[in-house]
Structures are given as C-alpha cells and as structure tokens.
C-alpha cells in the first residue's frame, strides 16, 4: 500500500510512533493536512483511546496505544469501536428522562449505525 493511500489516522499514528514529541505543524506537514485538521484528528484519536497525550514541563508526548492486528485495518477497528459503543448508547436512550436527552441519544445511535 503506498503512503498516499493509507488513511490519515494511520499515517499520523505511524509518524507519532517515531516522533512522539511532534508538534501539530510537523504532524500536519507529514500527513499533508492543515494544522487544524491535525489537531482535530489528535483529539479524536485521544477520545478513541488510540493515543495518549501527556505534558511534562510544557513538552507534549504522544504515545500510540493502538497496535494493528495482522488482519485488522483502521476501518475494521473503527467498526469494532462502534459495535462496542452501541449498547451504551441504547442504554442512555432508555434512561433518558426528557425529549432533549432522547433526541441527543437517538442522534448518537443513528451516527453509530451509519458507521457500521
């Protein structure tokens, strides 16, 4: 698979394995994306638990926690993550006590289903 065909998240994680102290500018340049998109992608990776960011004396360190299995692609991992999220989203929907909470939970459930 050529470098350009890999998903951006995969390119970023591969880069971060080699450069854990990389800045958003360096990540953006390597992945061929904007600085804002690099920051947004890092946020998503942190939320998903695929990377862990820490700061020590103003220096950021990003540890890549996701280790691909031989047969698991980023797409498959993302789908598995959505499968794991669905029961909690359904539970949240069932426990909602007002229309606003029901709507938020329903939107989350629909988004999860769209990604399966």
N, CA, C and O atoms as CSV, one atom per row, in Angstrom:
chain,resi,resn,atom,element,x,y,z
A,1,UNK,N,N,0.855,-1.181,0.000
A,1,UNK,CA,C,0.000,0.000,0.000
A,1,UNK,C,C,0.893,1.234,0.000
A,1,UNK,O,O,1.782,1.344,0.845
A,2,UNK,N,N,0.681,2.152,-0.916
A,2,UNK,CA,C,1.504,3.343,-0.965
A,2,UNK,C,C,1.140,4.290,0.171
A,2,UNK,O,O,0.050,4.228,0.740
A,3,UNK,N,N,2.078,5.156,0.478
A,3,UNK,CA,C,1.903,6.097,1.591
A,3,UNK,C,C,0.639,6.929,1.426
A,3,UNK,O,O,-0.084,7.148,2.398
A,4,UNK,N,N,0.360,7.395,0.217
A,4,UNK,CA,C,-0.787,8.266,-0.025
A,4,UNK,C,C,-2.124,7.555,0.158
A,4,UNK,O,O,-3.128,8.208,0.440
A,5,UNK,N,N,-2.161,6.232,0.003
A,5,UNK,CA,C,-3.418,5.504,0.089
A,5,UNK,C,C,-3.792,5.119,1.517
A,5,UNK,O,O,-4.924,4.704,1.765
A,6,UNK,N,N,-2.869,5.250,2.447
A,6,UNK,CA,C,-3.171,4.922,3.834
A,6,UNK,C,C,-4.090,5.993,4.407
A,6,UNK,O,O,-3.974,7.167,4.055
A,7,UNK,N,N,-5.002,5.593,5.289
A,7,UNK,CA,C,-5.860,6.594,5.932
A,7,UNK,C,C,-5.010,7.591,6.730
A,7,UNK,O,O,-3.945,7.247,7.242
A,8,UNK,N,N,-5.491,8.800,6.821
A,8,UNK,CA,C,-4.753,9.856,7.522
A,8,UNK,C,C,-4.450,9.444,8.956
A,8,UNK,O,O,-3.341,9.659,9.445
A,9,UNK,N,N,-5.438,8.848,9.636
A,9,UNK,CA,C,-5.205,8.454,11.026
A,9,UNK,C,C,-4.055,7.462,11.124
A,9,UNK,O,O,-3.253,7.527,12.056
A,10,UNK,N,N,-3.973,6.557,10.177
A,10,UNK,CA,C,-2.902,5.567,10.192
A,10,UNK,C,C,-1.553,6.236,9.921
A,10,UNK,O,O,-0.561,5.916,10.576
A,11,UNK,N,N,-1.511,7.159,8.964
A,11,UNK,CA,C,-0.265,7.881,8.678
A,11,UNK,C,C,0.204,8.660,9.902
A,11,UNK,O,O,1.392,8.677,10.225
A,12,UNK,N,N,-0.748,9.305,10.578
A,12,UNK,CA,C,-0.395,10.089,11.763
A,12,UNK,C,C,0.133,9.193,12.872
A,12,UNK,O,O,1.137,9.517,13.506
A,13,UNK,N,N,-0.531,8.073,13.111
A,13,UNK,CA,C,-0.076,7.177,14.186
A,13,UNK,C,C,1.292,6.579,13.870
A,13,UNK,O,O,2.120,6.431,14.768
A,14,UNK,N,N,1.538,6.240,12.625
A,14,UNK,CA,C,2.855,5.722,12.250
A,14,UNK,C,C,3.931,6.777,12.491
A,14,UNK,O,O,5.011,6.468,12.994
A,15,UNK,N,N,3.628,8.025,12.127
A,15,UNK,CA,C,4.568,9.123,12.341
A,15,UNK,C,C,4.818,9.339,13.833
A,15,UNK,O,O,5.959,9.532,14.253
A,16,UNK,N,N,3.749,9.306,14.632
A,16,UNK,CA,C,3.882,9.552,16.068
A,16,UNK,C,C,4.656,8.447,16.780
A,16,UNK,O,O,5.304,8.707,17.795
A,17,UNK,N,N,4.601,7.234,16.272
A,17,UNK,CA,C,5.402,6.150,16.874
A,17,UNK,C,C,6.884,6.502,16.801
A,17,UNK,O,O,7.645,6.207,17.723
A,18,UNK,N,N,7.287,7.129,15.708
A,18,UNK,CA,C,8.686,7.508,15.514
A,18,UNK,C,C,9.010,8.879,16.113
A,18,UNK,O,O,10.159,9.153,16.460
A,19,UNK,N,N,7.985,9.746,16.234
A,19,UNK,CA,C,8.194,11.131,16.686
A,19,UNK,C,C,7.160,11.496,17.755
A,19,UNK,O,O,6.248,12.275,17.477
A,20,UNK,N,N,7.280,10.955,18.964
A,20,UNK,CA,C,6.257,11.183,19.997
A,20,UNK,C,C,6.162,12.627,20.497
A,20,UNK,O,O,5.184,12.992,21.149
A,21,UNK,N,N,7.167,13.442,20.196
A,21,UNK,CA,C,7.138,14.839,20.641
A,21,UNK,C,C,6.793,15.794,19.498
A,21,UNK,O,O,7.002,17.001,19.615
A,22,UNK,N,N,6.270,15.266,18.404
A,22,UNK,CA,C,5.965,16.080,17.231
A,22,UNK,C,C,4.927,17.157,17.546
A,22,UNK,O,O,4.012,16.954,18.343
A,23,UNK,N,N,5.098,18.293,16.903
A,23,UNK,CA,C,4.128,19.383,17.031
A,23,UNK,C,C,2.994,19.154,16.038
A,23,UNK,O,O,3.103,18.323,15.137
A,24,UNK,N,N,1.912,19.894,16.211
A,24,UNK,CA,C,0.794,19.798,15.257
A,24,UNK,C,C,1.254,20.199,13.859
A,24,UNK,O,O,0.806,19.617,12.871
A,25,UNK,N,N,2.147,21.191,13.765
A,25,UNK,CA,C,2.664,21.606,12.463
A,25,UNK,C,C,3.415,20.464,11.779
A,25,UNK,O,O,3.239,20.232,10.583
A,26,UNK,N,N,4.249,19.751,12.537
A,26,UNK,CA,C,5.010,18.630,11.972
A,26,UNK,C,C,4.083,17.492,11.554
A,26,UNK,O,O,4.286,16.865,10.515
A,27,UNK,N,N,3.067,17.233,12.374
A,27,UNK,CA,C,2.097,16.182,12.047
A,27,UNK,C,C,1.342,16.553,10.772
A,27,UNK,O,O,1.167,15.727,9.876
A,28,UNK,N,N,0.898,17.812,10.707
A,28,UNK,CA,C,0.151,18.281,9.539
A,28,UNK,C,C,0.990,18.175,8.265
A,28,UNK,O,O,0.506,17.717,7.230
A,29,UNK,N,N,2.239,18.598,8.351
A,29,UNK,CA,C,3.120,18.553,7.178
A,29,UNK,C,C,3.343,17.117,6.706
A,29,UNK,O,O,3.302,16.840,5.507
A,30,UNK,N,N,3.575,16.225,7.632
A,30,UNK,CA,C,3.809,14.819,7.292
A,30,UNK,C,C,2.579,14.173,6.664
A,30,UNK,O,O,2.694,13.424,5.694
A,31,UNK,N,N,1.393,14.464,7.220
A,31,UNK,CA,C,0.160,13.843,6.736
A,31,UNK,C,C,-0.430,14.568,5.536
A,31,UNK,O,O,-1.347,14.055,4.895
A,32,UNK,N,N,0.085,15.759,5.223
A,32,UNK,CA,C,-0.436,16.513,4.091
A,32,UNK,C,C,-1.803,17.121,4.378
A,32,UNK,O,O,-2.667,17.168,3.503
A,33,UNK,N,N,-1.992,17.589,5.619
A,33,UNK,CA,C,-3.270,18.176,6.032
A,33,UNK,C,C,-3.001,19.514,6.717
A,33,UNK,O,O,-1.850,19.888,6.939
A,34,UNK,N,N,-4.077,20.229,7.049
A,34,UNK,CA,C,-3.921,21.508,7.738
A,34,UNK,C,C,-3.595,21.278,9.212
A,34,UNK,O,O,-3.808,20.193,9.753
A,35,UNK,N,N,-3.080,22.316,9.840
A,35,UNK,CA,C,-2.769,22.256,11.266
A,35,UNK,C,C,-4.027,21.984,12.078
A,35,UNK,O,O,-3.996,21.198,13.025
A,36,UNK,N,N,-5.138,22.631,11.716
A,36,UNK,CA,C,-6.398,22.426,12.443
A,36,UNK,C,C,-6.864,20.979,12.316
A,36,UNK,O,O,-7.308,20.377,13.294
A,37,UNK,N,N,-6.764,20.428,11.119
A,37,UNK,CA,C,-7.195,19.032,10.935
A,37,UNK,C,C,-6.292,18.080,11.729
A,37,UNK,O,O,-6.761,17.073,12.259
A,38,UNK,N,N,-5.010,18.398,11.806
A,38,UNK,CA,C,-4.096,17.575,12.612
A,38,UNK,C,C,-4.519,17.624,14.079
A,38,UNK,O,O,-4.568,16.591,14.747
A,39,UNK,N,N,-4.824,18.822,14.580
A,39,UNK,CA,C,-5.258,18.969,15.976
A,39,UNK,C,C,-6.578,18.236,16.209
A,39,UNK,O,O,-6.739,17.550,17.218
A,40,UNK,N,N,-7.523,18.380,15.276
A,40,UNK,CA,C,-8.816,17.699,15.403
A,40,UNK,C,C,-8.640,16.177,15.376
A,40,UNK,O,O,-9.286,15.461,16.142
A,41,UNK,N,N,-7.776,15.691,14.503
A,41,UNK,CA,C,-7.536,14.251,14.402
A,41,UNK,C,C,-6.902,13.726,15.683
A,41,UNK,O,O,-7.264,12.651,16.162
A,42,UNK,N,N,-5.957,14.480,16.239
A,42,UNK,CA,C,-5.350,14.073,17.515
A,42,UNK,C,C,-6.390,14.001,18.617
A,42,UNK,O,O,-6.359,13.096,19.450
A,43,UNK,N,N,-7.302,14.946,18.622
A,43,UNK,CA,C,-8.392,14.939,19.612
A,43,UNK,C,C,-9.220,13.672,19.489
A,43,UNK,O,O,-9.524,13.018,20.486
A,44,UNK,N,N,-9.578,13.333,18.268
A,44,UNK,CA,C,-10.381,12.135,18.026
A,44,UNK,C,C,-9.606,10.886,18.449
A,44,UNK,O,O,-10.169,9.987,19.074
A,45,UNK,N,N,-8.331,10.830,18.114
A,45,UNK,CA,C,-7.512,9.679,18.483
A,45,UNK,C,C,-7.415,9.538,19.998
A,45,UNK,O,O,-7.418,8.424,20.523
A,46,UNK,N,N,-7.329,10.671,20.701
A,46,UNK,CA,C,-7.314,10.646,22.171
A,46,UNK,C,C,-8.634,10.136,22.715
A,46,UNK,O,O,-8.652,9.301,23.620
A,47,UNK,N,N,-9.735,10.627,22.174
A,47,UNK,CA,C,-11.068,10.223,22.635
A,47,UNK,C,C,-11.278,8.730,22.408
A,47,UNK,O,O,-11.839,8.041,23.261
A,48,UNK,N,N,-10.831,8.236,21.268
A,48,UNK,CA,C,-10.989,6.809,20.955
A,48,UNK,C,C,-10.057,5.930,21.787
A,48,UNK,O,O,-10.239,4.714,21.859
A,49,UNK,N,N,-9.063,6.552,22.412
A,49,UNK,CA,C,-8.120,5.786,23.205
A,49,UNK,C,C,-7.001,5.171,22.376
A,49,UNK,O,O,-6.296,4.279,22.848
A,50,UNK,N,N,-6.835,5.638,21.150
A,50,UNK,CA,C,-5.798,5.097,20.276
A,50,UNK,C,C,-4.438,5.716,20.572
A,50,UNK,O,O,-3.404,5.106,20.304
A,51,UNK,N,N,-4.438,6.939,21.130
A,51,UNK,CA,C,-3.204,7.591,21.554
A,51,UNK,C,C,-3.426,8.174,22.939
A,51,UNK,O,O,-4.562,8.368,23.372
A,52,UNK,N,N,-2.338,8.448,23.619
A,52,UNK,CA,C,-2.407,9.061,24.939
A,52,UNK,C,C,-1.434,10.226,24.948
A,52,UNK,O,O,-0.238,10.038,24.724
A,53,UNK,N,N,-1.936,11.430,25.205
A,53,UNK,CA,C,-1.100,12.624,25.231
A,53,UNK,C,C,-0.836,13.031,26.666
A,53,UNK,O,O,-1.729,12.992,27.512
A,54,UNK,N,N,0.393,13.420,26.928
A,54,UNK,CA,C,0.726,13.941,28.247
A,54,UNK,C,C,1.680,15.112,28.077
A,54,UNK,O,O,2.352,15.240,27.053
A,55,UNK,N,N,1.728,15.962,29.092
A,55,UNK,CA,C,2.595,17.130,29.065
A,55,UNK,C,C,3.507,17.094,30.276
A,55,UNK,O,O,3.074,16.789,31.387
A,56,UNK,N,N,4.776,17.409,30.048
A,56,UNK,CA,C,5.739,17.491,31.121
A,56,UNK,C,C,6.621,18.702,30.847
A,56,UNK,O,O,7.356,18.743,29.860
A,57,UNK,N,N,6.536,19.687,31.741
A,57,UNK,CA,C,7.301,20.926,31.590
A,57,UNK,C,C,7.064,21.563,30.221
A,57,UNK,O,O,8.001,22.025,29.571
A,58,UNK,N,N,5.808,21.582,29.793
A,58,UNK,CA,C,5.424,22.225,28.543
A,58,UNK,C,C,5.714,21.431,27.282
A,58,UNK,O,O,5.452,21.905,26.176
A,59,UNK,N,N,6.248,20.235,27.432
A,59,UNK,CA,C,6.563,19.408,26.266
A,59,UNK,C,C,5.549,18.278,26.172
A,59,UNK,O,O,5.341,17.531,27.128
A,60,UNK,N,N,4.922,18.164,25.009
A,60,UNK,CA,C,3.905,17.141,24.794
A,60,UNK,C,C,4.558,15.842,24.336
A,60,UNK,O,O,5.481,15.834,23.522
A,61,UNK,N,N,4.049,14.753,24.885
A,61,UNK,CA,C,4.452,13.418,24.453
A,61,UNK,C,C,3.187,12.671,24.071
A,61,UNK,O,O,2.220,12.637,24.832
A,62,UNK,N,N,3.197,12.075,22.892
A,62,UNK,CA,C,2.044,11.312,22.427
A,62,UNK,C,C,2.477,9.862,22.259
A,62,UNK,O,O,3.372,9.547,21.475
A,63,UNK,N,N,1.819,8.991,23.013
A,63,UNK,CA,C,2.097,7.562,22.942
A,63,UNK,C,C,0.983,6.901,22.131
A,63,UNK,O,O,-0.194,7.040,22.465
A,64,UNK,N,N,1.343,6.196,21.087
A,64,UNK,CA,C,0.366,5.474,20.274
A,64,UNK,C,C,0.079,4.155,20.967
A,64,UNK,O,O,0.965,3.316,21.130
A,65,UNK,N,N,-1.180,3.982,21.374
A,65,UNK,CA,C,-1.590,2.769,22.081
A,65,UNK,C,C,-2.150,1.715,21.135
A,65,UNK,O,O,-2.112,0.522,21.439
A,66,UNK,N,N,-2.670,2.150,19.987
A,66,UNK,CA,C,-3.268,1.225,19.032
A,66,UNK,C,C,-2.178,0.447,18.332
A,66,UNK,O,O,-1.245,1.019,17.769
A,67,UNK,N,N,-2.308,-0.852,18.374
A,67,UNK,CA,C,-1.371,-1.724,17.675
A,67,UNK,C,C,-2.195,-2.583,16.719
A,67,UNK,O,O,-2.977,-3.423,17.163
A,68,UNK,N,N,-2.027,-2.380,15.411
A,68,UNK,CA,C,-2.848,-3.131,14.463
A,68,UNK,C,C,-2.574,-4.626,14.529
A,68,UNK,O,O,-1.432,-5.068,14.658
A,69,UNK,N,N,-3.633,-5.370,14.438
A,69,UNK,CA,C,-3.503,-6.816,14.301
A,69,UNK,C,C,-3.167,-7.097,12.843
A,69,UNK,O,O,-3.351,-6.233,11.985
A,70,UNK,N,N,-2.689,-8.273,12.564
A,70,UNK,CA,C,-2.326,-8.607,11.191
A,70,UNK,C,C,-3.503,-8.439,10.239
A,70,UNK,O,O,-3.327,-8.014,9.097
A,71,UNK,N,N,-4.692,-8.769,10.704
A,71,UNK,CA,C,-5.852,-8.730,9.813
A,71,UNK,C,C,-6.755,-7.531,10.074
A,71,UNK,O,O,-7.759,-7.360,9.383
A,72,UNK,N,N,-6.421,-6.703,11.051
A,72,UNK,CA,C,-7.298,-5.601,11.403
A,72,UNK,C,C,-6.801,-4.294,10.802
A,72,UNK,O,O,-5.676,-3.867,11.064
A,73,UNK,N,N,-7.637,-3.672,10.006
A,73,UNK,CA,C,-7.327,-2.368,9.439
A,73,UNK,C,C,-7.926,-1.299,10.337
A,73,UNK,O,O,-8.679,-1.607,11.260
A,74,UNK,N,N,-7.593,-0.049,10.069
A,74,UNK,CA,C,-8.175,1.055,10.825
A,74,UNK,C,C,-9.694,1.041,10.670
A,74,UNK,O,O,-10.419,1.300,11.630
A,75,UNK,N,N,-10.174,0.740,9.471
A,75,UNK,CA,C,-11.621,0.684,9.229
A,75,UNK,C,C,-12.271,-0.384,10.096
A,75,UNK,O,O,-13.319,-0.143,10.694
A,76,UNK,N,N,-11.658,-1.567,10.170
A,76,UNK,CA,C,-12.207,-2.640,10.999
A,76,UNK,C,C,-12.182,-2.255,12.479
A,76,UNK,O,O,-13.127,-2.537,13.215
A,77,UNK,N,N,-11.100,-1.613,12.907
A,77,UNK,CA,C,-11.014,-1.177,14.296
A,77,UNK,C,C,-12.104,-0.155,14.598
A,77,UNK,O,O,-12.734,-0.205,15.654
A,78,UNK,N,N,-12.322,0.766,13.672
A,78,UNK,CA,C,-13.365,1.779,13.850
A,78,UNK,C,C,-14.733,1.107,13.968
A,78,UNK,O,O,-15.531,1.471,14.832
A,79,UNK,N,N,-15.008,0.128,13.100
A,79,UNK,CA,C,-16.285,-0.586,13.168
A,79,UNK,C,C,-16.430,-1.316,14.501
A,79,UNK,O,O,-17.496,-1.282,15.117
A,80,UNK,N,N,-15.372,-1.970,14.943
A,80,UNK,CA,C,-15.423,-2.667,16.230
A,80,UNK,C,C,-15.689,-1.694,17.368
A,80,UNK,O,O,-16.412,-2.018,18.310
A,81,UNK,N,N,-15.108,-0.511,17.284
A,81,UNK,CA,C,-15.336,0.511,18.305
A,81,UNK,C,C,-16.808,0.920,18.321
A,81,UNK,O,O,-17.402,1.065,19.389
A,82,UNK,N,N,-17.395,1.106,17.139
A,82,UNK,CA,C,-18.818,1.458,17.071
A,82,UNK,C,C,-19.693,0.343,17.628
A,82,UNK,O,O,-20.681,0.615,18.310
A,83,UNK,N,N,-19.344,-0.900,17.349
A,83,UNK,CA,C,-20.095,-2.031,17.920
A,83,UNK,C,C,-20.057,-1.981,19.451
A,83,UNK,O,O,-21.052,-2.272,20.115
A,84,UNK,N,N,-18.908,-1.614,19.995
A,84,UNK,CA,C,-18.772,-1.525,21.450
A,84,UNK,C,C,-19.551,-0.336,22.017
A,84,UNK,O,O,-20.012,-0.393,23.156
A,85,UNK,N,N,-19.702,0.733,21.244
A,85,UNK,CA,C,-20.404,1.929,21.706
A,85,UNK,C,C,-21.922,1.759,21.700
A,85,UNK,O,O,-22.619,2.378,22.504
A,86,UNK,N,N,-22.433,0.930,20.806
A,86,UNK,CA,C,-23.878,0.822,20.615
A,86,UNK,C,C,-24.646,0.438,21.876
A,86,UNK,O,O,-25.642,1.098,22.172
A,87,UNK,N,N,-24.254,-0.582,22.640
A,87,UNK,CA,C,-25.037,-0.921,23.840
A,87,UNK,C,C,-25.144,0.236,24.838
A,87,UNK,O,O,-26.202,0.448,25.431
A,88,UNK,N,N,-24.060,0.978,25.023
A,88,UNK,CA,C,-24.090,2.114,25.958
A,88,UNK,C,C,-25.016,3.210,25.429
A,88,UNK,O,O,-25.745,3.831,26.202
A,89,UNK,N,N,-24.992,3.448,24.123
A,89,UNK,CA,C,-25.870,4.456,23.531
A,89,UNK,C,C,-27.332,4.061,23.701
A,89,UNK,O,O,-28.172,4.906,24.010
A,90,UNK,N,N,-27.639,2.788,23.501
A,90,UNK,CA,C,-29.013,2.307,23.691
A,90,UNK,C,C,-29.441,2.442,25.158
A,90,UNK,O,O,-30.578,2.815,25.447
A,91,UNK,N,N,-28.534,2.139,26.067
A,91,UNK,CA,C,-28.825,2.283,27.496
A,91,UNK,C,C,-29.102,3.749,27.836
A,91,UNK,O,O,-30.025,4.051,28.592
A,92,UNK,N,N,-28.310,4.643,27.283
A,92,UNK,CA,C,-28.509,6.078,27.506
A,92,UNK,C,C,-29.875,6.513,26.987
A,92,UNK,O,O,-30.573,7.294,27.633
A,93,UNK,N,N,-30.248,6.006,25.823
A,93,UNK,CA,C,-31.551,6.330,25.244
A,93,UNK,C,C,-32.673,5.853,26.168
A,93,UNK,O,O,-33.627,6.587,26.428
A,94,UNK,N,N,-32.552,4.633,26.654
A,94,UNK,CA,C,-33.594,4.068,27.520
A,94,UNK,C,C,-33.702,4.806,28.852
A,94,UNK,O,O,-34.779,4.848,29.448
A,95,UNK,N,N,-32.605,5.385,29.323
A,95,UNK,CA,C,-32.612,6.077,30.612
A,95,UNK,C,C,-32.927,7.566,30.489
A,95,UNK,O,O,-33.029,8.261,31.500
A,96,UNK,N,N,-33.081,8.057,29.273
A,96,UNK,CA,C,-33.357,9.484,29.073
A,96,UNK,C,C,-34.667,9.872,29.749
A,96,UNK,O,O,-35.654,9.138,29.713
A,97,UNK,N,N,-34.641,11.040,30.361
A,97,UNK,CA,C,-35.819,11.490,31.113
A,97,UNK,C,C,-36.549,12.662,30.464
A,97,UNK,O,O,-37.596,13.088,30.951
A,98,UNK,N,N,-36.002,13.186,29.367
A,98,UNK,CA,C,-36.693,14.282,28.683
A,98,UNK,C,C,-36.450,14.185,27.181
A,98,UNK,O,O,-35.590,13.432,26.723
A,99,UNK,N,N,-37.211,14.949,26.438
A,99,UNK,CA,C,-37.162,14.879,24.974
A,99,UNK,C,C,-35.790,15.272,24.442
A,99,UNK,O,O,-35.299,14.664,23.490
A,100,UNK,N,N,-35.172,16.273,25.039
A,100,UNK,CA,C,-33.857,16.712,24.567
A,100,UNK,C,C,-32.825,15.584,24.696
A,100,UNK,O,O,-32.054,15.338,23.768
A,101,UNK,N,N,-32.813,14.910,25.831
A,101,UNK,CA,C,-31.882,13.796,26.028
A,101,UNK,C,C,-32.185,12.638,25.072
A,101,UNK,O,O,-31.271,11.985,24.568
A,102,UNK,N,N,-33.480,12.388,24.827
A,102,UNK,CA,C,-33.862,11.353,23.865
A,102,UNK,C,C,-33.336,11.683,22.473
A,102,UNK,O,O,-32.815,10.810,21.779
A,103,UNK,N,N,-33.475,12.948,22.065
A,103,UNK,CA,C,-33.001,13.364,20.744
A,103,UNK,C,C,-31.490,13.217,20.611
A,103,UNK,O,O,-30.997,12.739,19.589
A,104,UNK,N,N,-30.755,13.627,21.643
A,104,UNK,CA,C,-29.297,13.515,21.605
A,104,UNK,C,C,-28.891,12.044,21.508
A,104,UNK,O,O,-28.044,11.685,20.691
A,105,UNK,N,N,-29.489,11.204,22.333
A,105,UNK,CA,C,-29.162,9.773,22.316
A,105,UNK,C,C,-29.525,9.151,20.968
A,105,UNK,O,O,-28.768,8.341,20.433
A,106,UNK,N,N,-30.671,9.524,20.422
A,106,UNK,CA,C,-31.096,8.979,19.125
A,106,UNK,C,C,-30.118,9.376,18.025
A,106,UNK,O,O,-29.785,8.557,17.168
A,107,UNK,N,N,-29.649,10.639,18.042
A,107,UNK,CA,C,-28.674,11.080,17.036
A,107,UNK,C,C,-27.380,10.284,17.147
A,107,UNK,O,O,-26.779,9.928,16.134
A,108,UNK,N,N,-26.954,10.007,18.362
A,108,UNK,CA,C,-25.737,9.217,18.566
A,108,UNK,C,C,-25.935,7.802,18.024
A,108,UNK,O,O,-25.059,7.258,17.352
A,109,UNK,N,N,-27.082,7.218,18.319
A,109,UNK,CA,C,-27.374,5.861,17.843
A,109,UNK,C,C,-27.387,5.824,16.316
A,109,UNK,O,O,-26.809,4.918,15.716
A,110,UNK,N,N,-28.036,6.791,15.688
A,110,UNK,CA,C,-28.076,6.825,14.224
A,110,UNK,C,C,-26.677,6.981,13.645
A,110,UNK,O,O,-26.353,6.357,12.635
A,111,UNK,N,N,-25.846,7.808,14.273
A,111,UNK,CA,C,-24.475,8.000,13.781
A,111,UNK,C,C,-23.686,6.688,13.890
A,111,UNK,O,O,-22.945,6.319,12.979
A,112,UNK,N,N,-23.858,6.004,15.002
A,112,UNK,CA,C,-23.175,4.723,15.169
A,112,UNK,C,C,-23.617,3.744,14.084
A,112,UNK,O,O,-22.789,3.084,13.458
A,113,UNK,N,N,-24.937,3.657,13.868
A,113,UNK,CA,C,-25.454,2.722,12.865
A,113,UNK,C,C,-24.978,3.061,11.453
A,113,UNK,O,O,-24.745,2.162,10.645
A,114,UNK,N,N,-24.833,4.348,11.155
A,114,UNK,CA,C,-24.342,4.750,9.853
A,114,UNK,C,C,-22.907,4.285,9.621
A,114,UNK,O,O,-22.496,4.062,8.482
A,115,UNK,N,N,-22.161,4.143,10.692
A,115,UNK,CA,C,-20.750,3.784,10.583
A,115,UNK,C,C,-20.479,2.288,10.689
A,115,UNK,O,O,-19.328,1.859,10.603
A,116,UNK,N,N,-21.520,1.498,10.874
A,116,UNK,CA,C,-21.313,0.045,10.969
A,116,UNK,C,C,-21.292,-0.572,9.586
A,116,UNK,O,O,-21.128,-1.785,9.454
